């Protein structure tokens, strides 16, 4: 699965001192992955 970070998401990560690697690890280890009404995946 390809994961794209928006400019807004990157700003929020920076403000919260969270790395992209941390997010990728969480998403890759997620046991419950669903699609929303817009086709986006929710972990």
Secondary structure, DSSP 8 states (H G I E B T S, - for coil): ------HHHHHHHHHTT--HHHHHHHHHT-S--EE-TTS-EE-
